[in-house]
Amino acid sequence: MSSDLLTPFGHDLRQFFLFDSRYTNLNHGSFGTYPAVVRDHLRQQQDAAEAQPDKYIRYTFPELLDRSRAAVAEILHVPTNECVFVTNATTGVNTVLRNLVYGPSDVIIYFDTIYAACEKTILSVCETTPATFRKVEYQFMVDSHSTIVQKFKDLVKETKREGLTPKVAVIDTIVSVPGVRFPFEMLVQACKDEGVLSLIDGAHGIGHIALDLKQLDADFFTSNCHKWLFTPRGSAVFHVPVRNQELIRTTYPTSHGFQPAANSNMRNPLPASGTGKTQFETLFEFVATADSTPYTCIPTALAFRREICGGEDKIVQYIRSVVTKGTNAVARILGTEVMATDASSSDDELRNCALANVRLPLAIGTNTDADIVTNQVSTMCRWMEKTMLDEFHTFLPVFFYGGQLWARFSGQVYLEVSDIEWGGELLKGLCEAIKINKGQKVDSLDMTELKRILRDPSEL
């Protein structure tokens, strides 16, 4: 895979991906996607695994896994022996929280906008161990990054005054909903200052924003490769500095690489894949029988990003730029605003990423003037999302936050500002239909006129 001239960002890059010709992908952030060249590599590996299963699984795959670990470690600026793979960031978070040993005074701290599955993980851990939890409360657009960090510090101090021990804090790099940058760098430093372990949920991280894990120096870090790095689902990097690797005793499920404390001589039926590997590396090398070929796609994905897209820095710059310009236009189309701490700033702290949220022009309430009554908000959100998919071949997450409805946009290399503007026109039409047909069941809203006046995105 090589190109004498880099392909320009935008619609020229769409040809490399696998989208239906009718589909406009404005929601890259939820599940990611990958180019055809990565698909080809994936299928080659799957074919090789079926051609000679034992040879591939026992001998070929570990070598390919090591190459991928080295490749991902290089772009994260950490040693290879500190990086392994798990299926997704939620698994990485579970691996840490379920390996830590808790006493009755230990507290897990997390933040108000945590990913729901990770919050449920914390609640599950607190049901099965003596640990308890505390949550940092705040509201975006009201509380700045600095205020959120201070609220975290205050909660840590309050917890200590109660005679408890803040053991670990779960921190996002970029919040999923709303899609905003989180002050993870400042929070990692605050954890160091307060003696709290830092667990970074970087689900939206690698391939999305610049990351230097050596400089960040968090205690644990996990990030989905399949969201923003163009690898198949599911694949995520799990980084644990050498100083903390002894805290990770087992994978979930427990692998052949586990060494029980009571009997460290138990046999591993798989052949040793190389000399000099640490227990941590061996632990994650073969975690139950599964299709782990997505892990082998890292070098191919990175080559595509380097040779076709121009490299990580250019990608990060473009995907943020296109979503910033595009959602500014959407806010003008809707007559609303983009979620920001400082709307007048061209470098707002919440918008320093490739996700952005635009408020919808719909009044929520209980009186007759409301466009949507409060108890119908969830139903309307799901109707808008399903209508976008079924009738307009696109998708935007629609959600309730701070008393308002918002839509989240994702920037990506195959998009142009015009695509995001088209999404804004679609949202405008859906909102107008809701306003005009106030009080009617959502299934009765007619989209015929909106489909007639809305331009086909392929014509943009």
N, C-alpha and C positions, 0 to 999 in steps of 0.2 A: 504494500500500500504506500504509494508516494504520489506527490503532486508537485510539478514544477512551479505552479502558481497556486497560492492558497485560494480556496473557494470563499467568496465574500459571504459574510454573515447574512442571514435572512432567508428569503425564499430559494436562493440558489443552493443552500445547504439542505433544504427539505428533501431533495432527491436522494440523499444518502440514507434517509430513514424509511421506516416501513409503514407509514400512515396510509389509511384508506384515502383515496383522492378527495373524498367529501369532508374529511375530518380536519378540524382546526384545533390543535392541542394547546389550549390556554391553561392547562392544569398539570404541567410537567411535574410540579412539586409533590403530588400525591404518590405516584407510582413510578415516575421516571419513564424512560424508554432508551433504546439503543439503536445504533446504525446497522445497516445490513451486513457490514463487514464483521461486526461483533457477532451477529446472528450466525454468520457462516462459521466463525471459529467455534462457537458454542456447539453447533450441530456436528462439526468435525470431531470434537471431543466426545460428544455423546455417541457418535458412530464408532469411534475407537473403543469406547468403554463396552459397547455391545459386541464388537468384533472379537475381542479377547478380554473378557471381564476381569479375570484374575490378574493378568499382566498389567492391565491399565490401572486397576484399583490399588494393587499392591506395590507397583514399581513406577509406572509412568506418572500417575497423578501426584504423588508426593513431590516429584521433581518440578512439575508445573506449578504446584502450590507454592513451593519455595521461590520460584521466579516471580510469582504474583506478589508474594509477601515483600520481596526485595523492591519491586517496582512501587508498591504503595508506600513503603517505608521511606523511599527516596523523596517522594513529593510531600510527605509529612515531616521530613527532616528529623527522623529518628532511626535508631538501629533496627535492622530486620528482626533481631531476636526479641523485640518488644511488640511486634505486630503479628496478629493471627486473624483468621476470618471466622465470623459467625453469620447466620442467615439474615439477620436484620438488627437494627439498633435496639429494638425492644428486647431481643435476646441478649444483647450485650449488657443492657441495664439490669435485666434479670440475673445474669451471671454474676455481676458484682454484688447486688443486694442480697442474693441468696447464698453467697459464699462468706460474706462478713458474719462474724460471730457477735451476737448482741447480748448485753446484760440488761437488767431491769432499768438501769438509768439511761440507756442509750436512746438517742432520738435521731430519726431521719428527717431532714429538712428538705422541703421542696417548694416550688413556686406556683402561684395561682394559675398560670397558663400552661402548666405541664401537659404533655401529651396524655390523653385519657388512659391508655393502656399502661403507661408508666405509673400514673397515680394509683391505678388499681393494683399494680405490682407492689407498691409501697403498702397499701392497705392489706394485701394478702400476706406480706412479710410480717406485718404487725399483728396479724391474726395468729401466726404460727411461731412467733418468737416473742421474747419479753420486750422488744423494742416498741416505742411509740413514735408519733410523727407530729410535726408542726409545719404549718403552711404560711409562706410569706404572701400577704395580701397587697394588691396594688391595682391600678387601672391605667392602661396605656392612654396617652394623650393628656392625662392628668399628672401622672408621676413620671419623671424623667429617669433615665438610666441611673444617674447618681442617686436619686431618691430610692430607687429599688435596691441598690446596693446598701444604702444606709438602713433601709428597713430590714434587710437580711442581717446586717451586723447587730441591729437592735434586738432582733429575735434571738440571735445566738447568745447575746449577753443576758437577755431575759431568761432563756432556757438554763443557762449556767447558774443564775441567781436562784432558780428553783431547785438547785442541787442535781440537775440532770447533765448529761454529756451529749452535746451535738456531735454525732459520730460521722455522718456523711450527708452531703448536700447534693441533690440531683439538679443539674443546671443545663438548660438548652443553649445551643449556639444560636439557633434561629427558631423562634416559636412557630408551631405549625398553624394554629388558628388562635388569634389573627397571625398572618404571616409577617413577622417583624424580627429584626435583629435584636438579640438579647445581649446584655453586658457581661458575657461569660468571662472575658479576660479579667475584668475588675473583680468579678465574683470569685474566680480562682485565687487571685491574690488575697482577697478577704478571707477565704478558707485557710490559706497558709497562715495568715496573721492570727487567726482564731483557733488553729489546731484542728480543723475540720477536714475530713477527706472530701475531695471534689470528684464527683462523677459527672462527666459531660455527656449529655445526650446530643450528639451531633448528627441526628437523623438527617437534617439539612446542613451539610457541612462540606465534606470533601467534594470537589468539583463545583462548588457553589460560591465559597468565599476562600480567600487566602488563609492557609493554616500552617503554622509552624509549631508543632507539638513540643519540640524541644524547648522553645522559648516559652510557650504556654505553661508547660510543666504541671499539667493536671495529674491527679492521682490515677484516674481511669478515664478513657475516652473511647467512644464508639460512634461510628458514622456509616450510614448507608452508602454503598458505592452504586447501588442500582437506582438511586434517585437522580443524582446530578453528575455522576462520573461516566454514564453511558454503559453500564454493565447490566447483564440480565438479573432478574429477581430470582432468589434473594441472595444478596451478597453485601456484607458489611465488614469494615475493618474494626478490630478491637485492639486498642493500644493500652498496654500496661507497662509502665516503667519497671525496670529490673527491681527497684527497691520495694515494689508492691506485689511482685509476682507470687510470692509465697502466700499471699492472702487469697489467691484464686486457687483453691484446692481441686475443684472439679468443674467440668463442663455440665451443661444440661441438655440432653441426658448425659450421664456419666460415660466417659469414653474409655477405650482400652488403655489410653495413656495414663489413667488415674493410678496413683500409687498409694494404697491404704497405709496409714501410719502404723497400723498393727502388723502389716505384712508387706514390706516394700519389695519382696522378691516374687510377687505374683506375676505369672507369665502374661506377656502381651503377644497374642497370636499373629500379629502383623509384623512383617520384617522391618528391621531398623532402616530408616530412610536416609541416614547420613550420620556422620560422627560430629560430635561437638554441639549437638542440639540441647537446649535447656529442657527441664521438665515442663515448663510453660509451653514451649513450642510443641513438644511431643503430645501434650495433653489435648491440643486442639487440632491435631493433624488428621485424625479420623474419628468423627463424632457420629457413630451409628451409620447404618447404610442409608444413603440418600444420594440424590443427584447433586453433587458438589461441583459440577463442571462450570457453573457461573463464576466460581472463584478463579478459574484459569483464564478468564477473559480480561483481566486487568491490563496486561501489557498491550493487547490489541486495542482496547479502548483508549489507552493513553497514547498509542501511536496515532490513532485517528484524530484525537484532540490536538496532537502536536503537528502532524503533517497536513491535515486537511483544515483544521480550525486555527492553527497558528500558536497553540500552546495555552497553558492554564491562565496566564495573566490576561491575555486578550479575550479569552472566553468569559472570565469573571467580569471584566470591564463591560463587555457587550451585553451580557444577560441582565446586568443591573441597569445599564443605560436604556435598553429597550423597554423594560418594564416601568422605569421611572417616567420616560417620555410618554409611553402609552397610557399609563394610568393617570397622568396629569391631563391628558386629552379626554379620558373617560370621565374624570371629575367635571370637566367643562361640559361634556355632553349631557351629564345627569344633573348638572347644577348643584353638585355636592362638594365633597372633599376627599382627599387621600389621607388615610390614617398616618399621623405624624406627631411627634412631640412639638416641633416648631415648624408650622406650615410655611413660614417665610424663608426657611433655610433650604438651600439647594443640596445640602449634605446632611439631611436630617438623620439622627441616630437610628430611628426605627426603620428607615428606608435604605440602610446600607446593606442591601442584599437583593436577591432577584425575585423576591415576593413583595407584593403590594396589595393593599386593601382599599377599596373605594366604597364609600357609603351610598346606599340606595335611597332614592327620594320617596320613601314610604314611611308614613306616620304609624307608630305602634301605640296602641292604647286600649282602653275599655269603653270609651264613649263612641257615639255615632259618627264623630268626625274622623276617627281613625281609619286608615286605609286597611290595616290588618288588626284584628282584635288579638290581644295578648295570647290567648289560649290557642290561637291558630298559627302562631309564628312558625313552629316546627313544621306543620303541614305545608305552609306556603313555601318555606325554604326547600323542602323535598320536591314540591311540585315544580318550582323554577328549575331546579337541577335536572329533574327527569325530563322536563320539556326541552331544555337545551340539548340534551342527549338525543331524544327521540325525534324532535322536529328540526333541529338546527345543527346537529352533528358536532357538538362541542360540549364542554363542561367547565363550569366555574363553581367552586365551593361557595355556598351562600350561608351565612351564619349570623347569629344574634350576639352582639357584644356592646356593652355600655348603653343599653336601651335603644340601639339602632340595628338595622340590617346592613350587612356588608357583603361584598363579593371579593374573593381573593384571586389575583392574577399571578401567573408565573412567567418570568422571562426565560427565553431559551434561544439558542443559536439559530434555529430554523424559523424564528418569528421575526416579523417586522412591526413597526409601530401601527401600521394599518390593520394588522390582525387584531391587535388589542383594541383599537378604535372600533372595529367591527363588533367585538365583544361588548363594548360600551353601548353601541346602537341596539344590540340585542337586549341588553339589560333594560335600556330605556323603554323599549317596546313592551317587555314583560311587565315592567312596573306600571306603564300606562294601562295595560289590560287589567291589572289588578285594581287600579284606581277606578276605572270606568265600570267594572263589573263588581264593585264593592258589595260584599254580602252574598255573592253567588258561590256555589261550590266550585272549587278550582277545576274540576273535570269539565265544567261547562264553558270554560273560557276558550274562545275561538282564536286560533293562531293564523288563520288563512291570510288576513290582511297584513300581518307582520311579516309573514314569509314572502308576500308579494313585494313589499317595499324594501325589505332588507336585502342588500347586495349579497351575491354569492361571494364568499371569501376568496375563491379561486380567481375572481376577477380583479382583486385588489392589486 
